[in-house]
Amino acid sequence: MQPAPSSIQALGDLLSRQQGAFNKAGAVSAERRRQRLQQVIDLLVRHHESLTEAIDQDFGGRPAGFTLMNDILGALASLKHARDHLQGWMADEPRPVFAPYDQLGAKAWIRYQPKGSVGIIGTWNAPLYTLFSPLASALAAGNRAILKPSEVLPRTAALIAALCAEHLDPLEVAVVTGGADLAEAFTAQPFDHLVFTGGTAIGRSVMRNAASNLVPVTLELGGKSPVVLSRSADLDKAAFSIAVAKATNGGQICINPDLVYVPRASLETFLDALRSAYCALNPTVSGNPDVVAVVNAQHLARVEALVQDAMEQGARIESLPEASEGEDRRRPLRVVIDPPAHAQILQDEIFGPAVVVLTYDAVEQVITQINARPRPLALYYFGDDSQEQQQVLDHTLSGGVTLNEVMLHAALHDAPFGGVGASGMGHYHGREGFLEFSHLRTVCQAPAHDPRREWGLLPPYGEHYLAAMLAQVTSD
């Protein structure tokens, strides 16, 4: 296996060679696109055990079953859906021609063409999915790609690079590895499209760098995704769904619930239900192989600091189960109840085993608070009040929504996944992902005969030209 390029010079040379190969090859057939996708599918199927093991070692504890479900099967689903549907997506789309050319035989259509080489920067919390799911859309659109795995998981990044170098043509799909310096240089390269998954602050830097080369970007960021519990909500069902979400990957998921709005009178009932549900999933934490560890000491310290800051400012803290500190970076779920507005945990995305519960008296108050924050990547609503549900949907904006459950919308293969505002821009999955990485090229075929001169529409203009133009200035 050849090592992945790690120098900035090597990255620039690789991109130049990929773009040269793209220009030389011309149109990319549906069959060739399917072949590229199948090669990636086969790689993941053949090496899922070693990839799962590398992720477990990098995390210091991540169940193999979860990695298989979230990263391997999630990526395979995106790749297979793109493989099986791309031919229909590729078809030219006829468009109507304006009068009178439509009567003279003119034709017009949209042709979907690849952009070229796509740069994809993955993240550590879903190290395979955030690389290979957007890659599915990019390859379906006929592009080539260079992947940059997260350096937070060094074993996983090195293995992805080695496997791709062994099984894939680097002029079609390549991998580069390195730290923050390489990531910074990566975003400043003249890609034809750039995908970044990560935090909002770094997303701004990525967009600034891409702008220097006018590179279009797809940013999958995050934010403080809220859950609204209606007075009509089944609190046991809602508590179970939230407990499952917070137990998933140790809460280290971009669409994980950060804020839970609970009717004031239902607070204690909800907390009891949440404790019961979470402790049934994870009755112990330290040393429990079912619990995903916080990825490293730095991230653990950050989450602990958010909880500590809220506690010092008078917030009530519940620990599910009771607090225990092991040496394996596994931690109980900390529930931070009604922290003061200036608490840091209300400003920063948690991305770990903690959640904020906020009490409310009227849903209008909740809507106002949601809209006062940056747009979240996801929003969740529990309840049977259809009028209130519509009120929340009509008066808020988020990347996606799941009703009476959490995180389900992101698993839809034929619906776009992406953010809005501070939670990102652009999307992948399904036909919308294909369109994201395609250039929509308008083609207009003129008729054999051009009647403009005989109609007096070309100079020298006749006496009736101005009157004919003015007659068309109407509000009909």
C-alpha positions as CSV (number, residue, x, y, z in Angstrom):
1,M,0.0,0.0,0.0
2,Q,1.3,3.4,-0.9
3,P,1.1,6.2,1.7
4,A,-1.4,9.0,1.2
5,P,-0.1,12.4,0.1
6,S,0.5,14.5,3.2
7,S,2.4,17.6,1.9
8,I,0.7,20.7,0.5
9,Q,2.8,20.4,-2.7
10,A,1.7,16.8,-3.2
11,L,-1.9,17.8,-2.6
12,G,-1.7,20.5,-5.3
13,D,0.0,18.1,-7.7
14,L,-2.7,15.5,-7.1
15,L,-5.6,17.9,-7.7
16,S,-3.9,19.2,-10.9
17,R,-3.6,15.6,-12.2
18,Q,-7.2,14.7,-11.3
19,Q,-8.5,17.8,-13.0
20,G,-6.4,17.1,-16.1
21,A,-7.7,13.5,-16.2
22,F,-11.3,14.8,-15.9
23,N,-10.8,17.3,-18.8
24,K,-9.2,14.6,-21.0
25,A,-11.9,12.0,-20.3
26,G,-14.9,14.1,-21.3
27,A,-18.4,12.8,-20.6
28,V,-18.7,10.2,-17.9
29,S,-21.1,7.4,-18.7
30,A,-23.6,6.0,-16.3
31,E,-21.8,2.7,-16.4
32,R,-18.5,4.2,-15.4
33,R,-20.2,6.1,-12.6
34,R,-21.7,2.9,-11.3
35,Q,-18.3,1.2,-11.5
36,R,-16.7,3.8,-9.4
37,L,-19.5,3.6,-6.8
38,Q,-19.2,-0.2,-6.8
39,Q,-15.5,0.0,-6.1
40,V,-16.1,2.0,-3.0
41,I,-18.9,-0.3,-1.9
42,D,-16.7,-3.3,-2.3
43,L,-13.9,-1.6,-0.3
44,L,-16.2,-1.0,2.7
45,V,-17.7,-4.4,2.5
46,R,-14.3,-6.2,2.3
47,H,-12.6,-4.2,5.0
48,H,-15.5,-3.3,7.5
49,E,-13.8,-5.3,10.3
50,S,-10.5,-3.5,10.2
51,L,-12.2,-0.1,9.8
52,T,-14.5,-0.8,12.7
53,E,-11.6,-1.9,14.9
54,A,-9.6,1.3,14.0
55,I,-12.5,3.5,15.0
56,D,-12.9,1.7,18.3
57,Q,-9.2,2.1,19.1
58,D,-9.2,5.8,18.2
59,F,-12.3,6.5,20.3
60,G,-11.0,4.5,23.2
61,G,-14.3,2.6,23.3
62,R,-17.0,2.5,20.5
63,P,-19.2,-0.6,20.0
64,A,-18.6,-2.4,16.8
65,G,-22.3,-2.7,16.2
66,F,-22.8,1.1,16.3
67,T,-19.9,1.7,13.9
68,L,-21.4,-0.8,11.5
69,M,-24.8,0.8,11.7
70,N,-23.8,4.4,11.6
71,D,-20.7,4.5,9.4
72,I,-20.5,1.3,7.4
73,L,-24.2,0.7,6.7
74,G,-25.0,4.4,6.5
75,A,-22.3,5.0,3.9
76,L,-23.3,1.8,2.0
77,A,-26.9,2.9,1.9
78,S,-25.9,6.3,0.3
79,L,-23.6,4.6,-2.2
80,K,-26.1,1.9,-3.2
81,H,-29.0,4.4,-3.6
82,A,-26.8,6.6,-5.8
83,R,-25.6,3.6,-7.8
84,D,-29.2,2.3,-8.4
85,H,-30.7,5.7,-9.4
86,L,-28.1,7.8,-11.1
87,Q,-29.1,6.8,-14.7
88,G,-32.5,8.4,-14.2
89,W,-31.0,11.5,-12.6
90,M,-28.6,11.9,-15.5
91,A,-31.4,12.2,-18.2
92,D,-31.5,15.6,-20.0
93,E,-34.6,17.6,-19.0
94,P,-36.5,19.3,-21.8
95,R,-37.5,23.0,-21.2
96,P,-40.0,25.1,-23.1
97,V,-38.8,27.6,-25.6
98,F,-40.3,31.1,-25.7
99,A,-42.6,32.2,-28.4
100,P,-42.4,32.5,-31.4
101,Y,-39.3,30.2,-31.5
102,D,-41.3,27.3,-30.0
103,Q,-43.4,27.4,-33.2
104,L,-40.3,27.5,-35.5
105,G,-38.7,24.3,-34.2
106,A,-36.3,25.6,-31.5
107,K,-35.5,23.2,-28.6
108,A,-34.0,23.6,-25.2
109,W,-32.9,21.3,-22.4
110,I,-30.9,21.1,-19.2
111,R,-27.9,18.9,-19.3
112,Y,-26.5,17.7,-16.0
113,Q,-22.7,17.6,-16.1
114,P,-20.1,16.9,-13.5
115,K,-18.1,19.9,-12.1
116,G,-14.7,18.2,-11.9
117,S,-12.8,17.4,-8.7
118,V,-14.6,17.6,-5.4
119,G,-12.8,18.0,-2.1
120,I,-14.4,16.3,0.9
121,I,-13.3,16.9,4.5
122,G,-14.8,14.4,6.9
123,T,-15.2,14.7,10.7
124,W,-14.3,12.4,13.6
125,N,-17.7,11.6,15.0
126,A,-18.8,9.8,11.8
127,P,-15.5,9.3,10.2
128,L,-16.7,7.0,7.3
129,Y,-20.1,8.4,6.8
130,T,-19.1,12.0,6.4
131,L,-16.6,11.0,3.7
132,F,-18.4,8.3,1.8
133,S,-22.0,9.6,1.9
134,P,-21.2,12.9,0.1
135,L,-18.8,10.9,-2.1
136,A,-21.8,8.9,-3.3
137,S,-23.5,12.1,-4.5
138,A,-20.2,13.4,-6.1
139,L,-19.5,10.1,-7.9
140,A,-23.1,9.8,-9.1
141,A,-22.8,13.2,-10.7
142,G,-19.7,12.0,-12.5
143,N,-17.0,13.9,-10.5
144,R,-13.7,12.8,-9.1
145,A,-12.8,13.4,-5.5
146,I,-10.1,13.9,-2.9
147,L,-10.9,13.0,0.6
148,K,-9.4,14.4,3.8
149,P,-10.3,12.3,6.9
150,S,-10.2,13.9,10.4
151,E,-6.8,13.8,12.1
152,V,-8.6,13.4,15.4
153,L,-8.8,9.6,14.6
154,P,-5.3,8.9,13.3
155,R,-5.5,5.1,12.9
156,T,-8.8,5.4,11.0
157,A,-7.5,8.2,8.7
158,A,-4.3,6.2,7.9
159,L,-6.4,3.0,7.2
160,I,-8.8,4.9,4.9
161,A,-5.9,6.3,3.0
162,A,-4.2,3.0,2.6
163,L,-7.3,1.1,1.6
164,C,-8.3,3.7,-1.0
165,A,-4.7,3.8,-2.4
166,E,-4.9,0.0,-2.8
167,H,-8.4,-0.4,-4.3
168,L,-9.1,2.9,-6.1
169,D,-7.5,4.9,-8.9
170,P,-6.2,8.1,-7.3
171,L,-7.1,10.0,-10.4
172,E,-10.7,9.1,-9.6
173,V,-10.8,8.9,-5.7
174,A,-7.8,9.8,-3.6
175,V,-7.1,10.4,0.1
176,V,-4.8,12.9,1.7
177,T,-3.9,12.8,5.4
178,G,-2.5,15.4,7.8
179,G,-3.3,17.9,10.5
180,A,-4.6,21.4,10.7
181,D,-2.0,22.8,8.4
182,L,-3.0,20.4,5.6
183,A,-6.7,21.0,6.3
184,E,-6.2,24.7,5.9
185,A,-4.3,24.2,2.7
186,F,-6.9,21.8,1.4
187,T,-9.7,24.4,1.7
188,A,-7.6,26.9,-0.3
189,Q,-7.1,24.6,-3.3
190,P,-8.9,25.3,-6.6
191,F,-11.4,22.4,-6.3
192,D,-14.5,22.5,-8.4
193,H,-16.6,21.9,-5.3
194,L,-15.7,21.6,-1.6
195,V,-17.6,19.7,1.1
196,F,-16.8,20.3,4.8
197,T,-18.4,18.7,7.8
198,G,-17.6,20.2,11.2
199,G,-18.1,23.1,13.5
200,T,-19.6,26.5,12.5
201,A,-16.5,28.5,13.4
202,I,-14.2,26.3,11.2
203,G,-17.0,26.4,8.5
204,R,-16.6,30.1,8.2
205,S,-12.8,29.7,7.7
206,V,-13.5,27.0,5.0
207,M,-15.8,29.4,3.2
208,R,-13.3,32.2,3.3
209,N,-10.6,30.1,1.9
210,A,-12.9,28.6,-0.8
211,A,-13.9,32.1,-1.8
212,S,-10.4,33.0,-2.9
213,N,-10.8,30.5,-5.8
214,L,-14.6,31.0,-6.1
215,V,-15.1,27.4,-5.2
216,P,-18.7,26.5,-4.4
217,V,-19.1,24.9,-0.9
218,T,-21.4,22.4,0.8
219,L,-21.1,23.0,4.6
220,E,-22.6,20.5,7.0
221,L,-22.2,22.2,10.4
222,G,-24.2,21.9,13.5
223,G,-25.8,24.1,16.1
224,K,-28.1,23.8,19.1
225,S,-30.8,21.5,17.8
226,P,-34.0,22.0,19.9
227,V,-36.7,19.6,21.0
228,V,-40.1,21.0,21.7
229,L,-42.3,18.9,24.0
230,S,-45.9,20.0,23.6
231,R,-48.4,19.7,26.4
232,S,-50.0,17.0,24.3
233,A,-46.8,15.0,24.1
234,D,-46.4,11.5,25.4
235,L,-43.7,12.3,27.9
236,D,-42.6,8.7,28.3
237,K,-42.2,8.3,24.5
238,A,-40.4,11.6,24.2
239,A,-38.0,10.8,27.1
240,F,-37.2,7.4,25.6
241,S,-36.4,9.0,22.2
242,I,-34.2,11.7,23.7
243,A,-32.5,9.1,25.9
244,V,-31.7,6.9,22.9
245,A,-30.4,9.9,21.0
246,K,-28.1,11.1,23.9
247,A,-26.8,7.5,24.3
248,T,-26.0,7.3,20.6
249,N,-22.3,7.9,20.0
250,G,-22.1,9.5,23.4
251,G,-24.1,12.4,22.1
252,Q,-21.4,13.2,19.6
253,I,-23.7,13.7,16.6
254,C,-24.3,16.9,14.7
255,I,-28.2,16.5,14.8
256,N,-28.2,15.4,18.5
257,P,-30.7,17.2,20.7
258,D,-29.0,20.1,22.6
259,L,-32.0,21.9,24.1
260,V,-35.3,20.3,25.3
261,Y,-38.2,22.6,26.0
262,V,-40.6,21.1,28.6
263,P,-43.9,22.6,29.8
264,R,-43.1,24.0,33.3
265,A,-45.8,21.8,35.0
266,S,-44.4,18.7,33.4
267,L,-40.7,19.1,34.3
268,E,-40.4,16.6,37.1
269,T,-42.5,14.0,35.3
270,F,-40.3,14.4,32.2
271,L,-37.0,14.2,34.3
272,D,-38.2,11.0,36.0
273,A,-39.1,9.5,32.6
274,L,-35.7,10.5,31.2
275,R,-33.8,9.0,34.1
276,S,-35.7,5.8,33.8
277,A,-35.2,5.5,30.0
278,Y,-31.5,6.4,30.0
279,C,-30.6,4.2,33.0
280,A,-32.4,1.3,31.3
281,L,-30.2,1.8,28.3
282,N,-27.0,2.4,30.3
283,P,-27.4,1.3,34.0
284,T,-23.6,1.8,34.4
285,V,-21.2,4.0,32.5
286,S,-17.5,3.5,33.4
287,G,-16.2,0.4,31.8
288,N,-19.6,-0.3,30.0
289,P,-18.7,-1.5,26.5
290,D,-22.1,-0.3,25.2
291,V,-21.3,3.3,26.1
292,V,-19.3,5.3,23.5
293,A,-16.4,7.3,25.1
294,V,-15.9,10.9,24.5
295,V,-13.4,10.9,21.6
296,N,-10.4,12.4,23.5
297,A,-9.3,14.3,26.6
298,Q,-9.7,17.7,25.0
299,H,-13.3,17.2,24.0
300,L,-14.1,15.6,27.4
301,A,-12.6,18.7,29.2
302,R,-14.7,21.0,26.9
303,V,-18.0,19.2,27.8
304,E,-17.1,19.0,31.5
305,A,-16.3,22.8,31.5
306,L,-19.7,23.6,30.0
307,V,-21.5,21.6,32.7
308,Q,-19.3,23.0,35.5
309,D,-19.9,26.6,34.3
310,A,-23.7,26.1,34.4
311,M,-23.5,24.5,37.9
312,E,-21.4,27.4,39.2
313,Q,-24.0,29.8,37.9
314,G,-26.8,28.1,39.8
315,A,-28.2,25.6,37.3
316,R,-29.6,22.3,38.7
317,I,-27.6,19.3,37.4
318,E,-28.9,15.8,37.3
319,S,-26.6,12.8,36.4
320,L,-28.0,9.8,34.6
321,P,-27.0,7.4,36.1
322,E,-25.4,8.8,39.3
323,A,-22.1,10.5,38.7
324,S,-19.0,8.4,38.3
325,E,-15.6,9.1,36.8
326,G,-13.6,6.4,35.2
327,E,-10.4,6.5,33.3
328,D,-11.9,5.5,30.0
329,R,-13.6,8.9,29.0
330,R,-17.1,7.4,29.4
331,R,-19.4,9.7,31.3
332,P,-23.0,9.7,32.5
333,L,-25.5,12.0,30.8
334,R,-25.6,15.3,32.6
335,V,-29.0,17.1,32.5
336,V,-28.6,20.9,33.0
337,I,-31.9,22.4,34.0
338,D,-32.8,26.0,33.4
339,P,-29.3,27.5,33.3
340,P,-29.1,31.3,33.2
341,A,-29.3,32.9,29.7
342,H,-25.6,33.8,29.7
343,A,-24.3,30.3,30.6
344,Q,-21.9,29.0,28.1
345,I,-23.8,25.8,27.6
346,L,-26.6,27.8,26.0
347,Q,-24.1,29.3,23.5
348,D,-21.9,26.4,22.4
349,E,-23.0,23.2,20.7
350,I,-22.5,20.5,23.4
351,F,-21.5,17.5,21.2
352,G,-21.2,15.1,24.1
353,P,-23.0,13.4,27.0
354,A,-25.0,16.4,28.3
355,V,-28.3,18.1,27.5
356,V,-30.1,21.3,28.5
357,V,-33.7,21.2,29.7
358,L,-35.6,24.5,29.6
359,T,-39.1,25.0,31.1
360,Y,-41.7,27.2,29.3
361,D,-45.2,28.5,29.8
362,A,-46.3,29.2,26.2
363,V,-45.1,27.8,22.9
364,E,-44.7,31.3,21.5
365,Q,-42.0,31.8,24.1
366,V,-40.2,28.7,22.8
367,I,-40.5,29.9,19.2
368,T,-39.0,33.3,20.1
369,Q,-36.1,31.7,21.9
370,I,-35.4,29.3,18.9
371,N,-35.4,32.2,16.5
372,A,-33.1,34.3,18.7
373,R,-30.4,31.7,18.2
374,P,-28.5,30.8,15.0
375,R,-30.5,28.4,12.7
376,P,-30.1,24.8,14.0
377,L,-29.3,21.8,11.8
378,A,-32.4,19.9,13.2
379,L,-35.6,20.6,15.1
380,Y,-37.8,18.1,16.8
381,Y,-41.4,18.4,18.0
382,F,-43.3,15.9,20.1
383,G,-47.1,16.2,20.4
384,D,-50.5,15.5,18.9
385,D,-51.6,19.1,18.6
386,S,-51.6,19.5,14.8
387,Q,-52.3,23.2,15.0
388,E,-49.4,23.8,17.4
389,Q,-47.2,21.6,15.3
390,Q,-47.9,23.6,12.3
391,Q,-47.3,26.8,14.3
392,V,-43.8,25.6,15.2
393,L,-43.0,24.5,11.6
394,D,-44.3,27.8,10.1
395,H,-42.5,30.1,12.5
396,T,-39.1,28.4,12.8
397,L,-36.3,27.4,10.3
398,S,-33.9,24.5,10.6
399,G,-32.0,22.2,8.3
400,G,-34.5,19.4,8.8
401,V,-37.3,18.2,11.1
402,T,-38.4,15.0,12.7
403,L,-41.8,14.8,14.4
404,N,-42.5,12.6,17.4
405,E,-39.0,11.2,17.2
406,V,-35.5,12.5,16.8
407,M,-32.8,12.2,14.1
408,L,-34.8,10.1,11.7
409,H,-34.9,12.6,8.9
410,A,-31.2,12.4,8.3
411,A,-31.5,8.7,7.4
412,L,-33.8,9.3,4.4
413,H,-31.8,8.3,1.3
414,D,-34.1,10.1,-1.1
415,A,-34.4,13.5,0.7
416,P,-31.8,16.2,1.0
417,F,-29.8,16.4,4.2
418,G,-28.2,19.8,5.0
419,G,-28.3,22.9,7.1
420,V,-29.4,26.5,6.8
421,G,-27.7,29.7,8.0
422,A,-25.2,28.9,10.7
423,S,-25.9,25.2,10.5
424,G,-24.6,25.0,6.9
425,M,-25.5,25.3,3.3
426,G,-26.1,22.9,0.5
427,H,-27.0,19.2,0.9
428,Y,-26.4,15.7,-0.2
429,H,-28.5,12.4,-0.4
430,G,-30.7,11.4,-3.2
431,R,-31.4,13.4,-6.4
432,E,-30.8,16.7,-4.6
433,G,-27.3,15.5,-3.8
434,F,-26.7,14.6,-7.4
435,L,-27.8,18.1,-8.4
436,E,-25.6,19.7,-5.7
437,F,-22.5,18.3,-7.4
438,S,-23.7,18.8,-11.0
439,H,-23.5,21.8,-13.3
440,L,-27.0,22.5,-14.7
441,R,-26.0,23.4,-18.2
442,T,-28.7,25.1,-20.3
443,V,-28.6,24.1,-24.0
444,C,-30.8,26.0,-26.6
445,Q,-30.9,24.8,-30.2
446,A,-32.0,27.5,-32.6
447,P,-34.5,26.9,-35.4
448,A,-33.3,26.7,-39.0
449,H,-34.9,30.0,-39.9
450,D,-34.4,33.3,-38.1
451,P,-37.5,35.6,-38.8
452,R,-36.3,38.7,-36.9
453,R,-35.3,40.7,-40.0
454,E,-38.5,40.1,-41.8
455,W,-40.5,41.0,-38.7
456,G,-38.7,44.3,-38.4
457,L,-36.9,43.4,-35.2
458,L,-33.3,44.2,-36.4
459,P,-31.8,47.5,-37.5
460,P,-32.5,49.6,-39.4
461,Y,-35.7,49.8,-37.3
462,G,-38.9,50.6,-39.1
463,E,-41.6,53.0,-38.0
464,H,-43.6,50.2,-36.3
465,Y,-40.8,48.8,-34.2
466,L,-41.2,51.0,-31.1
467,A,-45.0,50.7,-31.1
468,A,-44.7,46.9,-31.3
469,M,-42.4,46.9,-28.2
470,L,-44.6,49.2,-26.2
471,A,-47.7,47.2,-27.0
472,Q,-46.1,44.3,-25.0
473,V,-45.5,46.3,-21.9
474,T,-48.5,45.0,-20.0
475,S,-49.3,43.6,-16.5
476,D,-51.2,40.6,-17.9
